[in-house]
């Protein structure tokens, strides 16, 4: 089995309002040395018996068509090979 670990984040230069809110909250909690917070989302796609190349192709397609907005978001894909039980 192959799991695609996909991290989607806002592109640099795009205001991250949620990150700013978290940064402010951390400062209010006394954690003041945090210079910046950028929020994102983690998506895991688990594939059955397919090749590494096909898993990457399908992951890229899913990101481009639905999981990420290419205008404002970047994404990174990491494939993890796991033994099925």
Buried (B, 14 or more C-beta within 10 A) or exposed (E): BBBBBBBBBBEEEEEBEEBBEBBEEBEEEEEEEEEEBBBBEEBEBEBEEEEEEEBBEBBBEBBEEEBBEEEEBBBEBEBEEEEEE
